[in-house]
Amino acid sequence: MKKILSTMLAAVLTLSLVGCGSSKTNEPTKPTSTDTKVTGNLIGVAMPTQSLQRWNQDGENMKKQLESKGYTVDLQYANNDVNTQIQGIENMITKKCKVIVVASIDGSTLTDVLKKAGENGIKVIAYDRLIMKTDNVDYYATFDNFKVGVIQGQYIETKLGLKDGKGPFNIELFGGSPDDNNATFFFNGAMSILQPYIDNGKLVIGSKQKDFTTIAIQGWDSAKAQARMDNLITSTYAKGTKLDVVLSPNDSLAIGIVASLKNAGYGSTDKPYPVLTGQDCDKPNVKAMIADQQSMSIFKDTRTLATKVVEMVDAVLQGKSAEVNDTKTYDNGKKVVPSFLCDPVYADKNNYKQILVDSGYYKETDLQ
Ligand code: BGC
């Protein structure tokens, strides 16, 4: 199964440029860009893993956009291994990178290496995931992580008709990796919408598992999500109890959940797939949406985030302040890191063409 999962996740990437914005609607936002050319500056970009499509796109977009501004880029992936990431950053310090951009694997493990970066006058930007327990992080650019969860919760609310008093429905909850600061934001955002319906009995957690540490999936691992879903089916849904909805924080978990449901015979008229959320709009998941296996996925345009981070790199190298829109939310235990939050939207079977194809993110043929 692992092999099948990794094959499904290994997708061909499509790249182009748009910018970051703050639209309040479910529409991707249009580009903004600056034309400052800077030459001869080495920028380090430390990404977590190549095993998920999104990080490949993030890395490629960052490289492409930085190079187009005349920077030289040292792009490194770490195979989701903390020590490999630390070594990669050590290398970037030795090579005298001017700025290091990090999408951390475990946000709490970089304190020592980033102290060294700080001592060498290197600026640090946290990419997508907050870097914890360090003063040596200058800026943070991400999508509004709480809002990601809110949109997932609202999607469930609308799909089930909860606002109209429909229910009760059986739900199961999944959480992301506990070492990723984003994971609790996603969960808390979703629960801000779902909790009232759990309280009034319209949503029933069949397994009763709702504590974050119990439902969290270490390393955002598809196989672990599949194993947990298998256990939930056996313990709670084997004897005809209907599973109506599964909250999955992202696409890698959704892949594992769908695989488990499929093995248990879901996907027929008698036993349709439950409402299932996701995040990233990875190609296998968009295909799963088209095939009615997954209901929605949050779209976080990786081109947008890269544009924002490149603007931050430009600003810090020119000794200017970078544009931020949040100076309260992201406390890493040492400081509140000035942040720019981009706006997430959702895609589903009804709007994916507009959101993903018309915006140039994917070609229609990528999704066949
Ligand atoms: C990102 C998600 C991603 C997850 C697993 C999170 O930090 O925000 O977009 O799905 O990591 O890679």
Boltz pocket constraint, residues with backbone or C-beta under 6 A from the ligand:
constraints:
  - pocket:
      binder: B
      contacts: [[A, 52], [A, 54], [A, 128], [A, 129], [A, 180], [A, 182], [A, 220], [A, 249], [A, 250], [A, 251], [A, 252], [A, 279], [A, 280], [A, 300]]
      max_distance: 6.0
